[in-house]
Amino acid sequence: MKHCVSNAKLHSKVYRGGKEEATLHAPGRQQSYRVIRRGADNAPGIRRAGVANKGRRRKVAWYKEPMNIIITGVGGQGNVMASRVLAGMLVDAGYFVTIGETFGMSQRGGSVMSHLRVSSRCALSPQIPQGRADIIVALEPVEAIRVLSKYGNPAVTVLSNSRVVYPIGVITGDFNYPSLDKIKAIFDKLTVRNWLINATSVAVEMGNPVLSNIVMIGALAKMNLLPIDRRAFEKEITKNMPADKRRINFAAFDAGAKMV
Amino acid sequence: MSKLLSPAKTEVLFMGNEAIARGALEAGLSVAAGYPGTPSSEVIENLASVAGQRNLYVEWSTNEKVAVEVAAAASFAGLRSMCVMKQNGVNVASDFLLHLTASGTRGGMVLVSCEDPGALSSVNEGESRYFARMLEIPLLEPANFQEAKDLTKWAFELSEKIHNIVMLRSVTRMSHASGNVICGSLTDKSRVARFVYDGPITDPLRGPVISTPVVAKHRLQQEKLEKAKKLFEESPFNKYFGPKKPQLLIITSSVCFLYSQEAVSSLGLQKRAGILKLGCTWPLPERLLKKYLRLTDKIMIVEEVLPFMEESVKVLAAGMPKEIGLKTFYGKIDKTLPAVGELNPDIICAALSKVMKVKCKSIPAAYVKGLQKAAALIPPRDQTFCPGCPHRASFWSINTALKRDGREGFVCGDIGCYAMAALTPAIGFHTVRTLHSMGSGTGLACGFAKLGAFGFDKPVLSVCGDSTFYHAVIPALINAQHNRADITFVVLDNAGTAMTGFQPHPGLTTSAMGEAVPAVDIAQICAAIGAKVAISDPFDLDGTSKLLNSFMEQSGSLNVLILRQICALSPEKKGKKKFEMRVDEALCLGEDCGCNRLCTRIFRCPALTWDRTKKKAVVDEVICAGCGVCSSICPQKAIMKTEVIS
């Protein structure tokens, strides 16, 4: 029986392949790294059979199945945009991507979080289980720890912006904000690798603090943990942004790549 | 080209709401109407963005009831139509819906209700699935992004087969989540609107569209539902995944299917537990349920939020004891799963591990301890009004006026970002004392104002946003005038439906489809009702609070103050500072001022922060919106504003 329910296998006429006897996928159970993508060893391109963008898939070594990424920050920092850009690149590379997001009232000054789940097998739940994040990208340092404390595990990687946005409770004096040294020490203790970079200062130099999210994406791409690169980014930005805004985004991406 | 119009067979990343919109386009939708509400708004927004290319009529209606009526007219004329709203909207539309489901529909018509388990962006987590049962109409729930598209398309076909409206229910984690979707083809068949009404009254397809004769139409309605049930028996949207002889059968729907799947696999229960995923959740397909209920005696029902399916499954099971045998049910009723809040894979994992007596995998205890220690070091980040938000200024003035008035007056709140004025951390001054459904603040204020005979003597204010005004406040305002309720009503007019993403409303001159439309003026409506009306800029703190005081002093009349200032996040304003702000360190007296840090403890703008080493206020220029309001609250005049010349 099929237990792994790729969306379209069920109801759309498009055949998405996959072995009939495949058992239920095991999100998070596969701790072995460098798992070869199933599509590649079963029947090349099988997921794309009959699909117009067949053949666009690049042969990339896959690292973990699934890959769970959390992008976090404060409402208004461009969290949603960062997750869309990243997801767009990964869908283009041939993966199933699920983004779990909340926006609306939650963005008004509060913490925001996007869960990105990347699989070569099927659509996953839009919520990452606790303790199962592989990569945390934080646009604000304390938000990195907030996410880490719920979704962290000894194998997690953290990429965090060092620019602080003080919560109201800190401004009023009701709460303390830990020092960046303390934050870095927490990262060092609880992650397998981490970067604390000042993406906002680079973005401000480029003329707009909101570019911080793209600086972070550039840094993430450089880390080589995901099958994304400058070319994929260019393609994604060209698809979704007016021409006059592209160059500054490319520059922000490159600036980020230089920071790790 | 819009992603929404991607060619057939291409694979795209769609948000659940985009997938619903695409499904409707593939079904040949002609008319869509809705009222903005998180998490539903993107369906109408996306359809509106391609209205010209696809020859659609798309509107933001004044409220959800009107939206259903607008869409129903299109259905009566033989077109395919859709109405879209969040869960509360179905409450608003329910009166019309109850009659519509009795009269029946003609062209395929779908009601999309996007709900918010856990109230991530709501002031309730109410369910509309129970309406499907009450309205006696079919209910469909997509379990992933592809299904969000495919099931929407099928909903139109189903509606046309049974000649009644079909309800499609999504949740925040589906509507606002994104995933891969393979597009189907867009239909080019265009329909001509033709309303036939000269047949006999008993002919629902050629006669007038009415709900009478009531009993005959009600019988017909139930026959339609039976027909839907038969179609559900064969539907590919209901599917079983798992072993032939499971020890536990999980019955689930919507995004809970993805959670259940994840929980089963992370506990390694693939060979012991089966999952019956239902896309058609009302009425339940009886034969299908019978087939799977026979597989095992342990049944777990996983759904959000209330035990809707669980009740239905139990009723079915009670009717077939000989065929299926005795069952033990696990779900919300026996408290295996919580009946409040949203679910997630972890909650289901915990429930499954209890029922199946297996252990959840855990992270090393020492590491968890480290995480807990780190978590204890970080401050909470509460929601608050954005930097530059007009509401902070408006409530500042309301608070100032109420204090000066001295009679312990208060505000009845309403639904919008300004509902945050009822939350403790949002601002350091509280005036909002009630918060319910849209328009209810003014209705409640009317009630309070009539309690004078019972010893109640506090002045009562109500507030609402501009979009809320049109949606539901006008009847309450007429009530206040006609019944002499002595209230001061404040419209927080920020020129759009801000909280849900700046959708236009009747006060603006552009429609959902971008066409020029006449604006309906709030001040003129209030004046026509007979109220005393004043308009002020909320950023003028002094002028606004004085106006409010003069209103509160006048008894025996309905007073309306319209506070006009565009939302700080609106496309017109975002990223454009009117003022450069800075704190003059020489003038700021810090803790010694005696103002109790009015700027940073009470006003609470995220951009106005406190330098702990210098013990002075400081402006965070990266997040400051440059509204300039804080310069008028400092008793030392230490917050300086310089106009930005552009």
Contacts between the chains, C-beta under 8 A, distances in Angstrom:
chain1	res1	chain2	res2	distance
A	1	B	241	6.6
A	1	B	242	6.7
A	1	B	243	7.3
A	2	B	241	6.7
A	3	B	241	5.0
A	3	B	242	6.7
A	3	B	261	7.8
A	3	B	270	6.0
A	5	B	144	7.2
A	5	B	239	8.0
A	5	B	241	6.4
A	5	B	257	7.9
A	5	B	261	6.8
A	5	B	277	7.7
A	7	B	144	4.7
A	7	B	145	6.0
A	7	B	146	2.9
A	7	B	147	6.5
A	7	B	179	7.0
A	7	B	180	6.7
A	7	B	181	7.0
A	7	B	182	7.8
A	8	B	146	4.9
A	8	B	180	7.8
A	8	B	181	7.8
A	8	B	182	4.7
A	10	B	146	7.6
A	10	B	147	7.7
A	10	B	236	6.4
A	10	B	239	6.3
A	11	B	146	6.6
A	11	B	147	6.4
A	11	B	150	4.6
A	11	B	236	5.5
A	11	B	237	6.7
A	12	B	146	6.3
A	12	B	150	6.4
A	12	B	182	5.4
A	12	B	184	7.0
A	14	B	9	6.4
A	14	B	182	5.0
A	16	B	182	7.9
A	23	B	270	5.2
A	24	B	241	7.2
A	24	B	242	8.0
A	24	B	261	6.7
A	24	B	264	6.2
A	24	B	265	4.7
A	24	B	270	4.2
A	25	B	261	7.8
A	25	B	265	6.0
A	26	B	265	4.6
A	26	B	266	7.1
A	26	B	268	7.8
A	27	B	262	5.3
A	27	B	265	6.1
A	27	B	266	6.5
A	28	B	262	7.9
A	28	B	266	5.6
A	29	B	265	6.6
A	29	B	266	6.2
A	29	B	268	7.3
A	48	B	11	7.9
A	50	B	9	6.4
A	51	B	9	5.4
A	51	B	10	7.1
A	51	B	11	5.8
A	51	B	182	6.5
A	52	B	7	6.4
A	52	B	8	7.8
A	52	B	9	4.7
A	52	B	10	4.7
A	53	B	10	5.8
A	53	B	11	6.2
A	74	B	381	6.8
A	75	B	386	7.9
A	76	B	386	7.0
A	76	B	569	7.6
A	76	B	623	7.7
A	84	B	13	7.8
A	84	B	178	7.6
A	87	B	13	5.5
A	87	B	178	6.5
A	88	B	13	6.1
A	91	B	11	7.0
A	91	B	12	7.3
A	91	B	13	4.6
A	91	B	180	6.1
A	96	B	179	7.2
A	96	B	180	5.2
A	97	B	13	6.1
A	97	B	178	7.4
A	97	B	179	6.8
A	97	B	180	6.5
A	98	B	145	7.8
A	98	B	177	6.4
A	98	B	178	7.0
A	98	B	179	4.7
A	99	B	13	7.6
A	99	B	177	5.9
A	99	B	178	4.1
A	99	B	179	7.4
A	100	B	173	6.3
A	100	B	177	4.8
A	101	B	176	5.2
A	101	B	177	6.3
A	101	B	178	7.5
A	102	B	120	4.7
A	102	B	121	7.0
A	102	B	172	6.4
A	102	B	176	6.3
A	103	B	38	7.7
A	103	B	121	7.7
A	103	B	176	6.4
A	104	B	38	3.4
A	104	B	39	6.7
A	104	B	120	7.1
A	104	B	121	3.3
A	104	B	176	7.9
A	104	B	499	6.9
A	104	B	500	6.8
A	105	B	38	6.8
A	105	B	120	7.7
A	105	B	121	4.3
A	105	B	122	7.9
A	105	B	383	7.0
A	105	B	417	7.0
A	105	B	420	7.8
A	105	B	499	6.2
A	106	B	120	5.8
A	106	B	121	6.0
A	106	B	383	7.2
A	108	B	383	5.0
A	108	B	384	6.7
A	108	B	385	6.9
A	108	B	386	6.0
A	108	B	417	6.2
A	108	B	420	6.6
A	109	B	381	7.5
A	109	B	382	7.3
A	109	B	383	5.3
A	109	B	384	3.9
A	109	B	385	7.1
A	109	B	386	6.3
A	109	B	606	5.6
A	110	B	381	5.8
A	110	B	382	6.7
A	110	B	383	4.3
A	110	B	384	7.8
A	111	B	381	4.7
A	123	B	144	4.9
A	123	B	145	6.5
A	123	B	146	7.5
A	123	B	179	4.9
A	123	B	180	6.6
A	123	B	258	7.0
A	124	B	258	6.7
A	124	B	262	6.7
A	125	B	255	7.0
A	125	B	258	3.7
A	125	B	259	5.1
A	125	B	261	7.2
A	125	B	262	4.8
A	125	B	344	7.8
A	125	B	345	5.6
A	126	B	173	4.9
A	126	B	174	7.7
A	126	B	177	3.6
A	126	B	179	7.8
A	126	B	255	6.7
A	126	B	258	7.1
A	127	B	173	6.7
A	127	B	259	7.0
A	127	B	344	4.6
A	127	B	345	6.2
A	129	B	262	6.7
A	129	B	266	6.6
A	129	B	344	7.4
A	129	B	345	4.5
A	129	B	346	5.3
A	129	B	349	7.0
A	130	B	346	5.2
A	131	B	363	4.8
A	142	B	378	5.0
A	142	B	379	6.7
A	142	B	381	7.5
A	143	B	381	7.5
A	145	B	374	5.3
A	145	B	375	7.2
A	145	B	377	7.3
A	145	B	378	5.0
A	146	B	375	7.5
A	146	B	378	5.8
A	146	B	381	7.6
A	148	B	371	6.8
A	148	B	374	6.6
A	149	B	371	4.8
A	149	B	372	7.2
A	149	B	374	5.5
A	149	B	375	3.6
A	149	B	378	7.5
A	150	B	371	8.0
A	150	B	375	7.9
A	152	B	367	7.8
A	152	B	371	5.5
A	153	B	363	5.4
A	153	B	367	7.2
A	154	B	363	7.3
A	154	B	364	6.8
A	154	B	367	5.4
A	163	B	622	7.4
A	165	B	606	7.1
A	165	B	620	7.7
A	165	B	623	6.5
A	166	B	606	7.3
A	166	B	609	5.1
A	166	B	620	7.5
A	167	B	379	5.0
A	167	B	380	6.5
A	167	B	381	4.1
A	167	B	382	6.7
A	168	B	381	7.8
A	168	B	382	5.7
A	168	B	384	5.0
A	168	B	425	5.7
A	168	B	426	7.8
A	168	B	604	5.3
A	168	B	606	6.4
A	169	B	379	5.3
A	169	B	380	5.8
A	169	B	381	7.6
A	169	B	382	6.3
A	169	B	425	6.6
A	170	B	379	5.0
A	171	B	600	5.0
A	171	B	604	7.0
A	171	B	606	7.3
A	171	B	608	7.3
A	171	B	609	5.0
A	171	B	610	5.5
A	172	B	428	7.0
A	172	B	597	7.8
A	172	B	600	6.3
A	172	B	601	4.8
A	172	B	604	6.8
A	173	B	597	7.6
A	173	B	600	7.7
A	173	B	601	7.0
A	173	B	610	6.7
A	175	B	379	3.6
A	175	B	380	6.8
A	176	B	379	6.6
A	177	B	379	5.8
A	178	B	377	4.9
A	178	B	378	6.6
A	182	B	377	7.0
A	186	B	374	4.7
A	186	B	377	7.4
A	189	B	370	5.9
A	190	B	367	7.1
A	190	B	370	5.4
A	190	B	371	6.5
A	190	B	374	6.4
A	200	B	622	6.6
A	204	B	622	6.7
A	208	B	575	7.7
A	209	B	622	4.7
A	210	B	575	7.7
